Amino acid sequence: MKKLLLISTLVLLAACGGVKKTQEALNSGNYVSAMNKAIKNLAENKTKKGNQAYILLLEDAFAKNSQREQEQITFLQKDGNPANLEAIYNKYLQLKQIQKRIRPLLPLNLRDEGRNASFNFSNYDSSILNTKNELSEYLYNNASNLFTTAREKEDYRAAYKDLKYLQDINPGYKETVVKMDEAYRKGLEYVRVDIGNDTEQIIPERLEDELLDFNTFGIDDFWTEYHANPLSNVKYDYAMNLNFREINISPERVNEKQIVKERQIKDGYEFLLDENGNAVKDSLGNQIKVDKFRTVRCNFYQFTQFKAAQIGAKVSFTDLSSGQEINSYPLSSEFVFEHVYANYKGDKRALDNDLAPLLDIRAVPFPSNEQMVYDAGEDLKQRLKTIIRQYQFN
C-alpha cells in the first residue's frame, strides 16, 4: 500500500512539474513551446483528469500566440520592405501548422467550467499563397539583379541561395532551375591539380591515379571543384600542387640471429633401485618406474627480411590571379616491409613454443621498389585527404 502511494505521489509530482514548465513557457512569452508541451500531453490522453490544466494552458497560449503573430505580420506588411516577405510567409505557415496539430484533439472539454476549450481558427490559405507569390517574385528579381551587378563569386552564391529557397517553396517558378545552374557555375572556385616529382624515383602510375581521384576524398565543399585534368574552357582560380621532394628506398637486407637452446626431455624410463642396487617395489609388489631424462640441444637461426621506403612531399595552394603561394603543408610517410622466418640444426624439441612456429615460414620475395613506394603512398593519401577536406579557400 505504501509503495502504491509512493508511486502515485511521484506520478503526481511529475505531472505537476510538466504543468509548471508549460506555465513558465507561457508566462515568458514562449507560446510555441507552451503549446508543444500541452499538445504532447493531451495527445497521449486528453480525458485524463490531471491533463485538464494543459487544456487551459493550450487555450491561453494559442490565443496569445495568434494575436502576437498577427500584430507582427501587420507591422511587417505596413513597413513595405519586400525583404520581410519571407518572415511573413513563415509566420503564416506556422499559424496554419499549429491549428493543424490542435484540430485532431478537439473537442477539449473543461469539466470544472462545463465547456469546451475555444480556439479561434482562421483560414490562412489565401494569405499563404499570396505571400508565396510575392516572395517568389521578390526572390527571383533579387537573384536576377545580383547576376547583373555581380563582382565577386560571393554575389553568385547569394543569388544561388535565394534561388534554392525559391525552388524549395515554389518548384518550377519561371527559369529558377536554369538560373540556379548558372549561379552555381559562376560561384564555384575552380582548382587545378598538378603533381610534381623532384626525386630520382618513378611514382607508380596507380598511386598517381589514386592521388588524383578526388571522388574518393569525401570532400564536403559545395563551392569548390578540383580538376586533375584541367579543361581548356575553365578559368582556374587556384592551383594545388603536390610535389614529391624525396623518395628513399633502403637496400634489401636479411638479418640473421642465432639462438642456442637446451632443454631436458623425457627419454623413456628406468626401474628405481635402492642403495644396494635392488629393485624397489610398491605395495602390490610391482617394480617402481621413474622417468629418464636427457638434455637436447638446438641451434635456432632466425632471419629477418627488411626493406623500407620513405616519401617526403609538399602540398601547396597558389592564388592564380596573383601568382602567390597562399599556403603549403609538408607531407611524409613511410612503409616498412619486414618478414621473419627460421630454420634450425639439432633437436627442435629444445625450442620454446614461441620459436617453433617460425620454422614453418619460408623466405618470400622482396617487394619491388614500385610496390614499396605505392605502399608508402597509402598513408600519404590519407594525409592529403585530411588537408583537402579541411582546407578553405575563403
Order of alpha helices (4+ residues) and beta strands (2+ residues): alpha-alpha-alpha-alpha-beta-beta-alpha-alpha-alpha-beta-alpha-beta-beta-beta-beta-beta-alpha
